[in-house]
Structure formats: structure tokens, C-alpha cells
Amino acid sequence: MTSLRRSVSSAIHDVLSTGEKSAKVFAARQVARDWRLGRLEFSFGTAMPARPTWPAELQLAAPQNMPRRGRGGSEKGRIALWHALAHIEFVAIDLALDMAGRFGEQMGEEFVSDFLSVAADEAMHFALIERKLVSMGSFYGALPAHDGLWGASQDTAHDVAARLAIVPMVLEARGLDVTPAMLERVRSQGDQNGVRILQRILDDEIRHVAFGAKHFCRVCENRGQNPPESWQKLVTTHFSGGLKPPFNDSARSAAGLSREFYGAIA
């Protein structure tokens, strides 16, 4: 008798509902592995939660209420920087999982594979940064964190095109822009471990943005829409922050995000 495989939506839901940070990292990597090995059914009977569960000790604040980080060269400033990066990567785990679980049924198995692999990458990024924070005498949850990233996902929960336009193609693409300068600053401080972490993240984020651009263009093709024009309309509607230079044009281009998309509204 063949045992029934668990649905991928049920497995994703359980990871989103896991709040303890180490457990979420492990579970995110496990669900990606189970999917890759064919242990999960392409089935979506379990709805995604409106919000994921995060560590109980994490203090959330509105972006405008976040304390200033202070000077990046001080130990306090360096811890604040790495804590902010840890939060970005932790939320990114749930953003990728929610993408696969919320829109996977309509988008297909390749979409699920791509975004579960993103979730596994983000889990590894978080683990590397959390380990670094501990080596600096801190930990994730020691400082307040802002809730803006998950807000972007809630605003786009109704439409896969809007979610792809904002999360990978705006928020993650912004990481391509700001990471090189951060890399140089960390290198100038003699922090080779930090340099390796940031380089790993930058390399992976190019692929993540590429997944977003690929699937966005497919959605537009199916809807008979022009991808750059559709993206510009969605960004204008759903992203209030505005797109500001400098842009890492070469990394964006490598990810399939040409200036044809963002040049007109930057």
C-alpha cells in the first residue's frame, strides 16, 4: 500500500507558523529538500496564514519609529547593521514561503521549486548572520526591527503579478544596489567574515531577482501585457517608497531586470 504524501501547502504553512528562529531555519531548508526529493504532493488544500509567526522576543516598530543606527564604524553601529540584515533575511524566508504557498497552485511546479529554493537560501543567509551576531556578543531579537517588509506582502496578497513586482523586483533588487557599498565598508573594517557573508548574499540575490523577473514576464505574457509597462503600473500602485539611485545596473541586468523596467520611474 502506497503511503499518501503530504501536501506542499501544509508543509509550507507549518514553517510559516514556526516562530523559534533556529526551528524556522531548519524547517525552511527541510521543506525545500522534501519538495526537491518528491516527498511532497503538488496540492494546495491548506491556506496560508495572514501573518507568519516570529520570535516572541522580537520587538517590532513602524519603520519611521526605528532608532537611528549611529555610526557604522562603532561596535554598536556594526551590531545594529548586522541585526537589521538578520531581520531582512529572516522575513525573506517567510516571504519566499508565502510566495510558493499562496500562488503555487496557479503558477505551477517550477514556481514552487524556485521560491522554495529561495526560502532555503534565505534561511542559510539568516543562519550565517545570526552566528555573526553571536560572535559580536549579540543575537537576533536584541534590537527592535521594523515591520515594513511583511506589510509589502500583505498589500500584494491578492495578485501574483503585484507580489512578484514588489518583493523580488523592488525589495530584493534594492539589495543588489546597496550591498556593493556595504561590502566595501565592511572590507575597509578588515571584517573578512562579513565580506564573505555579504558576497554570498549578493550572488544568491541575483538569482532570486531573476526568478521574480522570469515569472513576472510569464504572467504578463499570459495576460497579454507588456512586462515593463505592467511592472511600472504595479510599482506606482503598491510601492510608496519610490525608486532611488544609485542602481547596480549590471547586477539588475544579470537578473533580467533591465533599465527598461525601472529607468522611467526612478
Secondary structure, DSSP 8 states (H G I E B T S, - for coil): -----EEHHHHHHHHHT--SHHHHHHHHHHHHHHHHTT-EES---S---SS----TT--EE-GGGS-----TTSHHHHHHHHHHHHHHHHHHHHHHHHHHHHHHHHH-HHHHHHHHHHHHHHHHHHHHHHHHHHHTT--TTSS-EE-HHHHHHHHTTT-HHHHHHHIIIIIIHHHHHHHHHHHHHHHHTT-HHHHHHHHHHHHHHHHHHHHHHHHHHHHHHHHT--HHHHHHHHHHHH--S---S---HHHHHHTT--HHHHTTT-
